[in-house]
C-alpha cells in the first residue's frame, strides 16, 4: 500500500485523489473593448482537507490566479 509520504497519514492515493477532485479550477474567457482576449484562471477556495494534502505533499499554492492576455 502506498501512503501520502508520512507515517502519520494512512490514506491511500485513491482516497487522496478523490478528496482533491472536489477542488475546482475555472477558466473565464472574455474580450475587452480593444478586442483583446483575456483568459482568467481561478480556483475555488481550498477546504481544510485540500490544504492538509497540499501541505503534506509540499505543494506550493496550486490555486494561484492566472491571467493571460491574447492580442488579435
OpenMM code with the backbone's topology and positions (N, CA, C; nanometers):
from openmm import Vec3, app, unit

residues = "UNK UNK UNK UNK UNK UNK UNK UNK UNK UNK UNK UNK UNK UNK UNK UNK UNK UNK UNK UNK UNK UNK UNK UNK UNK UNK UNK UNK UNK UNK UNK UNK UNK UNK UNK UNK UNK UNK UNK UNK UNK UNK UNK UNK UNK UNK UNK UNK UNK UNK UNK UNK UNK UNK UNK UNK UNK UNK UNK UNK UNK UNK UNK UNK UNK UNK UNK UNK UNK UNK UNK UNK".split()
positions = [
    Vec3(0.0844, -0.1180, 0.0000),
    Vec3(0.0000, 0.0000, 0.0000),
    Vec3(0.0888, 0.1242, 0.0000),
    Vec3(0.0544, 0.2203, -0.0847),
    Vec3(0.1278, 0.3462, -0.0897),
    Vec3(0.0511, 0.4501, -0.0100),
    Vec3(0.1213, 0.5198, 0.0790),
    Vec3(0.0570, 0.6252, 0.1585),
    Vec3(0.1120, 0.7607, 0.1173),
    Vec3(0.0607, 0.8651, 0.1779),
    Vec3(0.0861, 1.0018, 0.1310),
    Vec3(0.2256, 1.0572, 0.1590),
    Vec3(0.3160, 0.9913, 0.2069),
    Vec3(0.4531, 1.0360, 0.2313),
    Vec3(0.4900, 1.0415, 0.3781),
    Vec3(0.3956, 1.0263, 0.4673),
    Vec3(0.4294, 1.0286, 0.6099),
    Vec3(0.3643, 0.9100, 0.6795),
    Vec3(0.4229, 0.8701, 0.7865),
    Vec3(0.3655, 0.7594, 0.8632),
    Vec3(0.2420, 0.8008, 0.9411),
    Vec3(0.2224, 0.9303, 0.9573),
    Vec3(0.1063, 0.9774, 1.0329),
    Vec3(-0.0187, 0.9868, 0.9474),
    Vec3(-0.0048, 0.9743, 0.8177),
    Vec3(-0.1194, 0.9815, 0.7266),
    Vec3(-0.1322, 0.8472, 0.6567),
    Vec3(-0.2394, 0.7781, 0.6814),
    Vec3(-0.2549, 0.6425, 0.6282),
    Vec3(-0.3515, 0.6348, 0.5104),
    Vec3(-0.3889, 0.7493, 0.4552),
    Vec3(-0.4802, 0.7474, 0.3398),
    Vec3(-0.4120, 0.6856, 0.2185),
    Vec3(-0.4894, 0.6153, 0.1382),
    Vec3(-0.4396, 0.5611, 0.0116),
    Vec3(-0.4439, 0.6716, -0.0933),
    Vec3(-0.3634, 0.6558, -0.1976),
    Vec3(-0.3610, 0.7554, -0.3051),
    Vec3(-0.4988, 0.7701, -0.3693),
    Vec3(-0.5713, 0.6616, -0.3793),
    Vec3(-0.7063, 0.6680, -0.4373),
    Vec3(-0.7948, 0.7621, -0.3558),
    Vec3(-0.7831, 0.7557, -0.2252),
    Vec3(-0.8601, 0.8435, -0.1363),
    Vec3(-0.8170, 0.9885, -0.1536),
    Vec3(-0.6883, 1.0109, -0.1617),
    Vec3(-0.6353, 1.1465, -0.1785),
    Vec3(-0.6848, 1.2064, -0.3092),
    Vec3(-0.6780, 1.1299, -0.4170),
    Vec3(-0.7255, 1.1794, -0.5466),
    Vec3(-0.8735, 1.2141, -0.5408),
    Vec3(-0.9509, 1.1308, -0.4728),
    Vec3(-1.0946, 1.1567, -0.4613),
    Vec3(-1.1203, 1.2850, -0.3821),
    Vec3(-1.0457, 1.3039, -0.2738),
    Vec3(-1.0634, 1.4245, -0.1932),
    Vec3(-1.0224, 1.5497, -0.2708),
    Vec3(-0.9148, 1.5428, -0.3476),
    Vec3(-0.8699, 1.6591, -0.4247),
    Vec3(-0.9596, 1.6868, -0.5456),
    Vec3(-1.0368, 1.5892, -0.5873),
    Vec3(-1.1234, 1.6087, -0.7052),
    Vec3(-1.2322, 1.7126, -0.6803),
    Vec3(-1.2555, 1.7465, -0.5539),
    Vec3(-1.3582, 1.8465, -0.5234),
    Vec3(-1.3024, 1.9888, -0.5241),
    Vec3(-1.1728, 2.0030, -0.5481),
    Vec3(-1.1114, 2.1353, -0.5569),
    Vec3(-1.1064, 2.1748, -0.7046),
    Vec3(-1.1886, 2.2697, -0.7443),
    Vec3(-1.2103, 2.3006, -0.8852),
    Vec3(-1.1358, 2.4251, -0.9323),
    Vec3(-1.1044, 2.4237, -1.0634),
    Vec3(-1.0490, 2.5419, -1.1312),
    Vec3(-1.1420, 2.5741, -1.2471),
    Vec3(-1.1550, 2.7028, -1.2735),
    Vec3(-1.2434, 2.7506, -1.3795),
    Vec3(-1.1686, 2.8519, -1.4643),
    Vec3(-1.1938, 2.8486, -1.5941),
    Vec3(-1.1358, 2.9483, -1.6841),
    Vec3(-1.2468, 3.0374, -1.7370),
    Vec3(-1.2265, 3.1675, -1.7220),
    Vec3(-1.3194, 3.2662, -1.7760),
    Vec3(-1.2493, 3.3304, -1.8946),
    Vec3(-1.3157, 3.3325, -2.0097),
    Vec3(-1.2586, 3.3914, -2.1313),
    Vec3(-1.3502, 3.5050, -2.1750),
    Vec3(-1.2891, 3.6222, -2.1966),
    Vec3(-1.3703, 3.7377, -2.2382),
    Vec3(-1.2867, 3.8330, -2.3237),
    Vec3(-1.3545, 3.9144, -2.3988),
    Vec3(-1.2908, 4.0181, -2.4807),
    Vec3(-1.3100, 4.1530, -2.4124),
    Vec3(-1.2093, 4.2395, -2.4247),
    Vec3(-1.2276, 4.3751, -2.3734),
    Vec3(-1.2656, 4.4674, -2.4887),
    Vec3(-1.2749, 4.5975, -2.4616),
    Vec3(-1.3183, 4.6930, -2.5641),
    Vec3(-1.2165, 4.7079, -2.6775),
    Vec3(-1.0922, 4.6638, -2.6568),
    Vec3(-0.9898, 4.6675, -2.7628),
    Vec3(-0.9794, 4.5340, -2.8346),
    Vec3(-1.0746, 4.4466, -2.8081),
    Vec3(-1.0835, 4.3146, -2.8680),
    Vec3(-0.9659, 4.2234, -2.8290),
    Vec3(-0.9060, 4.2500, -2.7139),
    Vec3(-0.8053, 4.1590, -2.6598),
    Vec3(-0.8789, 4.0480, -2.5851),
    Vec3(-0.8314, 3.9275, -2.6008),
    Vec3(-0.8930, 3.8132, -2.5346),
    Vec3(-0.8231, 3.7905, -2.4005),
    Vec3(-0.9006, 3.7852, -2.2943),
    Vec3(-0.8475, 3.7610, -2.1606),
    Vec3(-0.8862, 3.6206, -2.1153),
    Vec3(-0.7872, 3.5436, -2.0736),
    Vec3(-0.8097, 3.4118, -2.0129),
    Vec3(-0.7751, 3.4266, -1.8649),
    Vec3(-0.8733, 3.4135, -1.7802),
    Vec3(-0.8514, 3.4261, -1.6372),
    Vec3(-0.8841, 3.2916, -1.5732),
    Vec3(-0.7852, 3.2354, -1.5045),
    Vec3(-0.7989, 3.1035, -1.4428),
    Vec3(-0.8069, 3.1221, -1.2914),
    Vec3(-0.9171, 3.0790, -1.2324),
    Vec3(-0.9368, 3.0941, -1.0889),
    Vec3(-0.9745, 2.9594, -1.0274),
    Vec3(-0.9491, 2.9474, -0.8977),
    Vec3(-0.9802, 2.8239, -0.8253),
    Vec3(-1.0823, 2.8499, -0.7170),
    Vec3(-1.1519, 2.7431, -0.6821),
    Vec3(-1.2389, 2.7513, -0.5653),
    Vec3(-1.1508, 2.7606, -0.4413),
    Vec3(-1.2080, 2.8047, -0.3336),
    Vec3(-1.1346, 2.8152, -0.2081),
    Vec3(-1.1049, 2.6733, -0.1577),
    Vec3(-0.9781, 2.6406, -0.1300),
    Vec3(-0.9492, 2.5048, -0.0827),
    Vec3(-1.0081, 2.4807, 0.0564),
    Vec3(-1.0609, 2.3619, 0.0740),
    Vec3(-1.1121, 2.3222, 0.2047),
    Vec3(-0.9948, 2.2748, 0.2901),
    Vec3(-1.0202, 2.2548, 0.4177),
    Vec3(-0.9135, 2.2128, 0.5086),
    Vec3(-0.8471, 2.0825, 0.4640),
    Vec3(-0.9269, 1.9884, 0.4128),
    Vec3(-0.8700, 1.8613, 0.3678),
    Vec3(-0.7734, 1.8833, 0.2503),
    Vec3(-0.8059, 1.9771, 0.1608),
    Vec3(-0.7177, 2.0086, 0.0478),
    Vec3(-0.5878, 2.0699, 0.0983),
    Vec3(-0.6009, 2.1668, 0.1877),
    Vec3(-0.4817, 2.2336, 0.2422),
    Vec3(-0.3898, 2.1345, 0.3118),
    Vec3(-0.4476, 2.0405, 0.3849),
    Vec3(-0.3695, 1.9394, 0.4553),
    Vec3(-0.2911, 1.8528, 0.3562),
    Vec3(-0.3555, 1.8096, 0.2500),
    Vec3(-0.2885, 1.7267, 0.1493),
    Vec3(-0.1783, 1.8058, 0.0798),
    Vec3(-0.2066, 1.9283, 0.0387),
    Vec3(-0.1047, 2.0105, -0.0280),
    Vec3(0.0158, 2.0329, 0.0635),
    Vec3(-0.0109, 2.0581, 0.1910),
    Vec3(0.0978, 2.0800, 0.2866),
    Vec3(0.1835, 1.9541, 0.3011),
    Vec3(0.1205, 1.8392, 0.3138),
    Vec3(0.1946, 1.7138, 0.3309),
    Vec3(0.2726, 1.6750, 0.2057),
    Vec3(0.2204, 1.7128, 0.0904),
    Vec3(0.2907, 1.6837, -0.0353),
    Vec3(0.3916, 1.7927, -0.0706),
    Vec3(0.3976, 1.8966, 0.0138),
    Vec3(0.4883, 2.0101, -0.0075),
    Vec3(0.4624, 2.0776, -0.1425),
    Vec3(0.3349, 2.0930, -0.1736),
    Vec3(0.2933, 2.1599, -0.2971),
    Vec3(0.2719, 2.3069, -0.2644),
    Vec3(0.3384, 2.3952, -0.3392),
    Vec3(0.3127, 2.5386, -0.3210),
    Vec3(0.1691, 2.5667, -0.3612),
    Vec3(0.1226, 2.6823, -0.3313),
    Vec3(-0.0155, 2.7193, -0.3596),
    Vec3(-0.0515, 2.6864, -0.5048),
    Vec3(-0.1275, 2.5781, -0.5279),
    Vec3(-0.1636, 2.5402, -0.6653),
    Vec3(-0.2843, 2.6180, -0.7157),
    Vec3(-0.3350, 2.7066, -0.6320),
    Vec3(-0.4605, 2.7730, -0.6645),
    Vec3(-0.4427, 2.9173, -0.7077),
    Vec3(-0.3201, 2.9565, -0.7329),
    Vec3(-0.2960, 3.0951, -0.7706),
    Vec3(-0.3740, 3.1355, -0.8948),
    Vec3(-0.4158, 3.2598, -0.8961),
    Vec3(-0.4910, 3.3123, -1.0100),
    Vec3(-0.3951, 3.3374, -1.1250),
    Vec3(-0.4340, 3.2991, -1.2439),
    Vec3(-0.3527, 3.3199, -1.3638),
    Vec3(-0.4336, 3.4051, -1.4618),
    Vec3(-0.3672, 3.5003, -1.5222),
    Vec3(-0.4333, 3.5910, -1.6174),
    Vec3(-0.3442, 3.6049, -1.7395),
    Vec3(-0.3972, 3.5674, -1.8545),
    Vec3(-0.3204, 3.5766, -1.9786),
    Vec3(-0.4010, 3.6608, -2.0782),
    Vec3(-0.3335, 3.7515, -2.1480),
    Vec3(-0.3985, 3.8360, -2.2479),
    Vec3(-0.3460, 3.7955, -2.3848),
    Vec3(-0.4373, 3.7682, -2.4756),
    Vec3(-0.4021, 3.7347, -2.6132),
    Vec3(-0.4428, 3.8507, -2.7023),
    Vec3(-0.3529, 3.8932, -2.7874),
    Vec3(-0.3806, 4.0056, -2.8777),
    Vec3(-0.4182, 3.9531, -3.0139),
    Vec3(-0.5159, 4.0161, -3.0750),
    Vec3(-0.5548, 3.9770, -3.2121),
    Vec3(-0.4870, 4.0626, -3.3132),
] * unit.nanometer
topology = app.Topology()
chain = topology.addChain("A")
for resn in residues:
    res = topology.addResidue(resn, chain)
    for name in ("N", "CA", "C"):
        topology.addAtom(name, app.Element.getBySymbol(name[0]), res)
